């Protein structure tokens, strides 16, 4: 059974989280490759998360926040 497409509001919030991740990463002076290496998440996934095309798991969000050096709350508030 295929999963249901997320609602437009969920997709919009996913994009906002991705934008916050990208802004925090750039503010920290980190590349997507560095975040990928430090978080253990492959670079294409980091790109898709930042673009709002992939829904990250909670564990991935923890790892990304740690790799960037910001509290998780800053990324998902």
Helices and strands as residue ranges (DSSP letters): H 8-27, H 32-39, H 43-50, H 58-68, H 72-76
